[in-house]
């Protein structure tokens, strides 16, 4: 009876796989290396999936993924480290190298699943460790695996953790541990870049941009710390801070008679699936006495193209509130012009990569022209991001682009500099 209870306690009820303690024992038994390649597969955004689909459906999805791993010829042994986190010891008898095996397994896990309906697994990434003499305990291997999944992305779904990655992981841990205090304190600040009207370069709106100077590491770019925030719960605190600071600045500008009519604030795809986001935005607008139409939420193209559609309810609710919606970084990824129709946004922001070459390439110019024309047909305005030359400005104006943003006109400015600019305007 005791043995039976112990066995049940060691097995994950959702997947039937061995839990964390058994995984650690399995790793420890093979150290010090070298040993078989070890991989960690992570299903991201589980909280959002639970909110959208329900816990029973997600449990069924995870159970199916566990069975896929157990039944694969590429897997010698599988366990779970936590919800949506599958540990795998790769088979050594196959001809594929570990990186290829891990890529194959990621593709298998991302295939649609039929439960009571067909479900697409939205986001699975993996990390890979090749145990060697330097790996002295299971904790070190698990830390390396965590480092790899944290660094994985849609462009790099499988991350092999080597010395360079390990060093990057240590920096990431430092950034994550200090980011919370930066958000709540004064190290992280917001500056504002003007958006101008193309025909006369008159500033008409601003975009809030987060800036962080770490006391020891120096300036840390938003690409780095936003990615860290999205990989943890900190993205919600960062997003709340961006909204609160931006609306406070807008209220202050308008009290002083500056007449700034619109502030753009970036919202992460993770935030879009967070319960209560719309209510918090409504409360901030009321507290600051800011009309909803003075706030434009920017969502990335990748969030818009998420076919699971978990963002749709939030965006509809924001539009019903009167908040404006912009598709940010359009053209940076796998663009679909039909997504312009599906999201029903107010604004499309063309990524810098999309407008590069319009002065020399007929193809680039035709693509930008088609995007602008289609956006206008759907009743949307178009903003070109990253404009740096007068020639690009001239061509974009000829193509009918409505607004522009870039160093040709203004870098990001402090809030008081925005006030001065609007007063000069």
C-alpha positions as CSV (number, residue, x, y, z in Angstrom):
1,X,0.0,0.0,0.0
2,X,2.8,2.4,0.9
3,X,4.7,1.6,-2.3
4,X,1.5,2.2,-4.3
5,X,1.0,5.6,-2.6
6,X,4.6,6.5,-3.2
7,X,4.3,5.6,-6.9
8,X,1.1,7.7,-7.3
9,X,2.9,10.7,-5.6
10,X,5.8,10.4,-8.0
11,X,3.6,10.5,-11.1
12,X,2.0,13.6,-12.6
13,X,-1.7,13.0,-12.8
14,X,-2.2,15.1,-15.9
15,X,0.5,13.3,-18.1
16,X,1.3,10.1,-16.2
17,X,5.0,11.0,-16.4
18,X,7.5,11.0,-13.5
19,X,7.5,14.3,-11.5
20,X,10.4,16.6,-10.7
21,X,12.0,14.4,-7.9
22,X,12.2,11.4,-10.2
23,X,13.7,13.6,-13.0
24,X,16.4,14.8,-10.6
25,X,17.2,11.3,-9.6
26,X,17.4,10.2,-13.2
27,X,19.9,13.1,-14.0
28,X,22.0,12.5,-10.9
29,X,22.4,8.8,-11.7
30,X,24.2,9.7,-14.9
31,X,26.6,12.3,-13.5
32,X,29.3,13.1,-13.9
33,X,29.0,13.0,-17.7
34,X,29.4,12.6,-20.5
35,X,25.9,11.1,-20.9
36,X,22.9,11.2,-23.2
37,X,21.6,14.6,-24.4
38,X,18.9,16.1,-22.2
39,X,16.2,18.4,-23.4
40,X,13.5,20.6,-21.8
41,X,10.3,21.4,-23.8
42,X,8.2,24.2,-22.5
43,X,4.6,25.1,-23.5
44,X,4.4,28.8,-23.0
45,X,1.4,31.0,-22.0
46,X,-0.3,28.2,-20.1
47,X,-2.1,30.8,-17.9
48,X,-3.6,32.4,-21.0
49,X,-4.6,28.9,-22.4
50,X,-6.3,28.1,-19.1
51,X,-8.2,31.3,-19.2
52,X,-9.3,30.9,-22.8
53,X,-9.9,27.1,-23.0
54,X,-10.5,26.0,-19.4
55,X,-8.3,23.8,-17.2
56,X,-9.8,20.5,-18.3
57,X,-9.2,21.2,-21.9
58,X,-5.6,22.3,-21.2
59,X,-5.0,19.1,-19.0
60,X,-6.2,17.1,-22.0
61,X,-3.8,19.0,-24.3
62,X,-0.8,18.4,-21.9
63,X,-1.7,14.7,-21.5
64,X,-1.6,14.3,-25.3
65,X,1.8,16.1,-25.5
66,X,3.1,13.7,-22.9
67,X,2.0,10.7,-24.8
68,X,3.5,12.1,-28.0
69,X,6.9,12.3,-26.3
70,X,6.7,8.9,-24.7
71,X,5.7,7.3,-28.0
72,X,8.5,9.0,-30.0
73,X,11.5,7.0,-31.2
74,X,13.7,10.0,-30.4
75,X,12.8,9.8,-26.7
76,X,14.5,7.3,-24.3
77,X,12.8,8.6,-21.2
78,X,10.4,11.5,-20.3
79,X,9.3,13.3,-17.2
80,X,7.7,16.6,-16.1
81,X,9.4,19.4,-14.2
82,X,6.2,21.5,-13.8
83,X,3.0,22.5,-15.7
84,X,3.8,22.4,-19.4
85,X,7.5,21.6,-18.9
86,X,8.6,18.2,-20.3
87,X,12.0,16.8,-19.5
88,X,13.4,14.3,-22.1
89,X,16.4,12.1,-22.3
90,X,17.1,11.7,-26.0
91,X,17.6,8.3,-27.6
92,X,21.2,7.6,-28.6
93,X,20.6,4.9,-31.2
94,X,19.4,7.2,-34.0
95,X,21.4,8.8,-36.8
96,X,20.2,12.4,-36.1
97,X,22.3,14.6,-33.9
98,X,20.6,15.8,-30.7
99,X,19.8,19.3,-32.2
100,X,18.0,17.6,-35.1
101,X,16.1,15.3,-32.7
102,X,15.0,18.2,-30.6
103,X,13.8,20.1,-33.6
104,X,11.8,17.1,-34.8
105,X,10.2,16.8,-31.3
106,X,9.3,20.5,-31.2
107,X,7.5,20.1,-34.6
108,X,5.7,17.1,-33.3
109,X,4.5,18.9,-30.2
110,X,3.3,21.9,-32.2
111,X,1.0,19.8,-34.4
112,X,-2.7,20.4,-33.9
113,X,-4.5,18.2,-31.3
114,X,-8.0,16.8,-31.6
115,X,-9.9,16.8,-28.3
116,X,-13.5,17.9,-28.4
117,X,-12.3,20.2,-31.2
118,X,-9.0,20.8,-33.1
119,X,-6.5,22.8,-31.0
120,X,-3.3,24.3,-32.2
121,X,-0.5,24.2,-29.6
122,X,0.4,27.9,-29.7
123,X,4.0,28.1,-28.5
124,X,6.5,25.3,-27.7
125,X,10.2,25.9,-27.4
126,X,13.1,23.7,-26.2
127,X,16.5,23.8,-24.7
128,X,19.2,21.2,-25.0
129,X,22.2,20.3,-22.8
130,X,25.0,17.9,-23.7
131,X,26.2,16.7,-20.2
132,X,30.0,16.8,-19.8
133,X,32.6,16.6,-17.0
134,X,31.8,20.2,-16.0
135,X,28.2,19.2,-15.0
136,X,28.6,18.1,-11.4
137,X,25.0,18.0,-10.2
138,X,21.4,17.9,-11.4
139,X,20.7,21.5,-10.3
140,X,23.3,22.8,-12.7
141,X,21.8,20.9,-15.6
142,X,18.3,22.1,-14.7
143,X,19.6,25.7,-14.5
144,X,21.1,25.3,-18.0
145,X,17.9,24.0,-19.3
146,X,16.0,26.9,-17.8
147,X,18.5,29.3,-19.4
148,X,17.9,27.8,-22.8
149,X,14.1,27.9,-22.7
150,X,14.2,31.5,-21.5
151,X,16.3,32.4,-24.4
152,X,14.3,30.5,-27.0
153,X,12.0,32.4,-29.4
154,X,9.9,31.9,-32.5
155,X,13.0,32.4,-34.6
156,X,15.2,30.1,-32.5
157,X,12.9,27.4,-31.0
158,X,15.7,25.1,-29.9
159,X,18.6,26.6,-27.9
160,X,21.7,24.5,-27.2
161,X,23.2,25.7,-23.9
162,X,27.0,26.1,-24.1
163,X,29.4,28.4,-22.2
164,X,28.3,31.5,-24.1
165,X,24.6,30.7,-23.4
166,X,25.5,30.0,-19.8
167,X,27.1,33.4,-19.4
168,X,24.1,35.0,-21.1
169,X,21.8,33.2,-18.7
170,X,23.7,34.6,-15.7
171,X,23.2,38.1,-17.1
172,X,19.5,37.4,-17.7
173,X,19.1,36.2,-14.1
174,X,20.8,39.4,-12.9
175,X,18.5,41.5,-15.2
176,X,15.4,39.7,-14.0
177,X,16.3,39.9,-10.3
178,X,16.9,43.7,-10.6
179,X,14.0,44.5,-13.0
180,X,11.3,44.4,-10.4
181,X,13.0,47.1,-8.2
182,X,13.7,49.2,-11.4
183,X,10.0,49.1,-12.3
184,X,8.8,50.1,-8.8
185,X,11.7,52.5,-8.3
186,X,13.2,55.3,-10.4
187,X,15.8,53.5,-12.5
188,X,13.3,52.6,-15.2
189,X,11.8,55.7,-16.8
190,X,9.7,56.6,-19.9
191,X,10.6,59.0,-22.7
192,X,8.4,59.9,-25.6
193,X,9.0,60.0,-29.3
194,X,6.9,62.3,-31.4
195,X,4.8,61.0,-34.3
196,X,4.5,63.6,-37.1
197,X,2.1,64.3,-39.9
198,X,3.8,63.4,-43.2
199,X,2.6,66.4,-45.2
200,X,4.1,69.1,-43.0
201,X,6.1,67.2,-40.3
202,X,3.9,68.6,-37.6
203,X,4.0,66.5,-34.4
204,X,0.5,65.1,-33.6
205,X,1.1,62.2,-31.1
206,X,3.8,60.6,-29.0
207,X,4.8,57.0,-28.3
208,X,6.0,56.0,-24.8
209,X,9.4,54.2,-24.8
210,X,10.8,52.5,-21.7
211,X,14.4,53.3,-20.8
212,X,16.5,51.6,-18.1
213,X,20.0,52.5,-16.9
214,X,21.2,49.8,-14.6
215,X,23.5,51.1,-11.8
216,X,26.1,48.3,-12.5
217,X,25.4,47.1,-16.1
218,X,24.7,50.5,-17.6
219,X,22.0,51.0,-20.2
220,X,19.9,47.9,-20.9
221,X,17.9,48.0,-24.2
222,X,14.1,47.4,-24.2
223,X,14.6,44.4,-26.5
224,X,16.5,42.7,-23.7
225,X,14.5,43.7,-20.6
226,X,11.1,43.4,-22.2
227,X,11.9,39.9,-23.3
228,X,13.0,39.1,-19.7
229,X,9.8,40.6,-18.4
230,X,7.7,38.6,-20.8
231,X,9.4,35.4,-19.6
232,X,8.3,36.1,-16.1
233,X,5.4,37.7,-14.3
234,X,7.1,41.1,-14.5
235,X,5.5,42.0,-17.8
236,X,2.3,42.8,-16.0
237,X,4.0,45.3,-13.6
238,X,6.0,46.8,-16.5
239,X,2.8,47.2,-18.6
240,X,0.9,48.8,-15.7
241,X,3.8,51.2,-15.1
242,X,3.9,52.2,-18.9
243,X,0.2,52.9,-18.9
244,X,0.2,54.8,-15.6
245,X,3.2,57.0,-16.4
246,X,2.0,57.7,-20.0
247,X,-1.5,58.7,-18.9
248,X,-0.1,60.8,-16.1
249,X,2.2,62.6,-18.5
250,X,-0.7,63.2,-21.0
251,X,-2.9,64.6,-18.2
252,X,0.0,66.9,-17.1
253,X,0.6,68.1,-20.7
254,X,-3.1,68.9,-21.1
255,X,-3.4,70.7,-17.8
256,X,-0.5,72.9,-18.9
257,X,-2.3,73.7,-22.2
258,X,0.1,71.8,-24.5
259,X,-2.6,70.0,-26.4
260,X,-1.0,66.6,-26.8
261,X,-4.0,64.6,-28.2
262,X,-2.7,61.1,-28.3
263,X,-0.2,58.8,-26.6
264,X,0.7,55.4,-27.9
265,X,1.6,52.7,-25.3
266,X,2.9,49.2,-26.2
267,X,1.1,46.3,-24.7
268,X,2.6,42.8,-24.8
269,X,0.8,39.8,-26.2
270,X,1.1,38.3,-22.8
271,X,-0.8,41.2,-21.3
272,X,-3.6,40.9,-23.9
273,X,-4.6,37.6,-22.4
274,X,-4.4,38.8,-18.8
275,X,-7.8,39.0,-17.0
276,X,-8.7,42.5,-15.8
277,X,-6.5,44.4,-18.3
278,X,-9.5,46.3,-19.7
279,X,-10.8,47.2,-16.3
280,X,-7.4,48.6,-15.2
281,X,-7.1,50.7,-18.3
282,X,-10.6,52.1,-17.7
283,X,-9.7,52.9,-14.1
284,X,-6.5,54.7,-15.1
285,X,-8.4,56.7,-17.7
286,X,-11.0,57.7,-15.1
287,X,-8.4,58.5,-12.4
288,X,-6.4,60.8,-14.8
289,X,-9.5,62.3,-16.4
290,X,-8.2,61.3,-19.8
291,X,-10.7,60.5,-22.6
292,X,-10.3,57.0,-23.9
293,X,-9.7,58.2,-27.4
294,X,-6.5,59.9,-26.3
295,X,-4.9,56.4,-25.7
296,X,-3.7,54.2,-28.5
297,X,-2.7,50.7,-27.6
298,X,0.1,49.2,-29.8
299,X,0.0,45.4,-30.2
300,X,2.7,43.6,-32.2
301,X,2.0,41.9,-35.5
302,X,2.9,38.5,-34.0
303,X,0.1,38.9,-31.4
304,X,-2.3,39.9,-34.2
305,X,-1.3,36.8,-36.2
306,X,-1.8,34.4,-33.3
307,X,-4.5,32.2,-34.8
308,X,-5.7,31.0,-31.4
309,X,-7.3,34.5,-31.3
310,X,-7.1,34.9,-27.5
311,X,-6.4,38.6,-28.0
312,X,-9.7,39.2,-29.8
313,X,-11.9,39.6,-26.8
314,X,-9.5,42.1,-25.1
315,X,-9.1,44.2,-28.3
316,X,-12.9,44.3,-28.8
317,X,-13.4,45.4,-25.2
318,X,-10.8,48.1,-25.5
319,X,-12.4,49.4,-28.7
320,X,-15.8,49.4,-27.1
321,X,-14.2,51.5,-24.3
322,X,-13.1,54.0,-26.9
323,X,-9.4,53.2,-26.8
324,X,-7.6,53.2,-30.2
325,X,-5.7,50.1,-31.5
326,X,-2.5,50.1,-33.6
327,X,-0.7,47.1,-35.2
328,X,2.9,47.7,-34.4
329,X,6.0,46.4,-36.3
330,X,3.9,45.4,-39.3
331,X,6.2,43.7,-41.8
332,X,8.8,42.6,-39.3
333,X,7.5,39.0,-39.3
334,X,5.3,36.8,-41.4
335,X,3.0,39.6,-42.5
336,X,-0.5,38.8,-43.7
337,X,-2.4,41.7,-45.2
338,X,-5.6,39.9,-44.2
339,X,-4.7,40.5,-40.6
340,X,-5.4,44.2,-41.2
341,X,-9.0,43.2,-41.8
342,X,-9.2,40.7,-39.0
343,X,-8.0,42.9,-36.1
344,X,-10.0,46.0,-37.1
345,X,-7.3,48.4,-35.9
346,X,-7.2,52.2,-36.2
347,X,-3.6,52.4,-37.2
348,X,-0.9,50.3,-38.9
349,X,2.7,51.0,-38.1
350,X,5.1,49.9,-40.8
351,X,8.3,48.4,-39.4
352,X,11.6,50.0,-40.4
353,X,12.5,46.8,-42.2
354,X,9.5,47.2,-44.5
355,X,10.4,50.7,-45.7
356,X,14.1,50.0,-46.2
357,X,14.9,50.0,-49.9
358,X,11.9,52.0,-51.1
359,X,14.2,54.6,-52.6
360,X,16.0,51.9,-54.7
361,X,13.6,49.0,-55.1
362,X,10.4,49.0,-57.1
363,X,9.4,45.8,-55.3
364,X,9.8,47.3,-51.8
365,X,7.9,50.4,-53.0
366,X,5.1,48.4,-54.4
367,X,4.7,46.4,-51.2
368,X,4.5,49.5,-49.1
369,X,2.0,51.1,-51.6
370,X,-0.2,48.0,-51.4
371,X,-0.2,47.9,-47.6
372,X,-1.0,51.6,-47.4
373,X,-3.8,51.3,-49.9
374,X,-5.3,48.3,-48.2
375,X,-5.1,49.9,-44.8
376,X,-6.9,53.0,-46.1
377,X,-9.6,50.8,-47.6
378,X,-10.2,49.4,-44.1
379,X,-10.4,52.9,-42.6
380,X,-6.9,52.8,-40.9
381,X,-4.2,55.4,-40.7
382,X,-0.6,54.4,-41.6
383,X,2.5,55.3,-39.6
384,X,6.0,54.7,-41.0
385,X,8.5,53.8,-38.2
386,X,12.2,54.4,-38.3
387,X,12.3,57.1,-41.0
388,X,15.8,58.6,-41.2
389,X,16.2,60.2,-44.6
390,X,14.5,63.0,-46.4
391,X,14.2,60.8,-49.5
392,X,12.2,58.1,-47.6
393,X,10.0,60.9,-46.3
394,X,9.3,62.2,-49.8
395,X,8.5,58.8,-51.2
396,X,6.3,57.7,-48.3
397,X,4.4,61.0,-48.6
398,X,3.9,60.3,-52.3
399,X,2.6,56.8,-51.5
400,X,0.0,58.2,-49.2
401,X,1.5,57.4,-45.8
402,X,-0.3,59.5,-43.2
403,X,2.3,59.8,-40.4
404,X,5.9,59.1,-39.6
405,X,8.2,58.5,-36.7
406,X,12.0,58.5,-36.6
407,X,15.2,60.3,-36.1
408,X,14.7,62.4,-39.2
409,X,12.4,64.5,-37.1
410,X,12.8,63.6,-33.4
411,X,14.5,61.2,-31.1
412,X,12.8,60.2,-27.8
413,X,12.4,63.1,-25.5
414,X,11.7,63.7,-21.8
415,X,8.2,64.7,-20.8
416,X,9.1,68.4,-20.3
417,X,10.8,68.5,-23.7
418,X,7.5,67.2,-25.3
419,X,5.7,70.1,-23.5
420,X,8.2,72.6,-25.0
421,X,7.9,71.0,-28.5
422,X,4.1,71.3,-28.5
423,X,4.2,74.9,-27.2
424,X,6.6,75.8,-30.0
425,X,4.3,74.0,-32.5
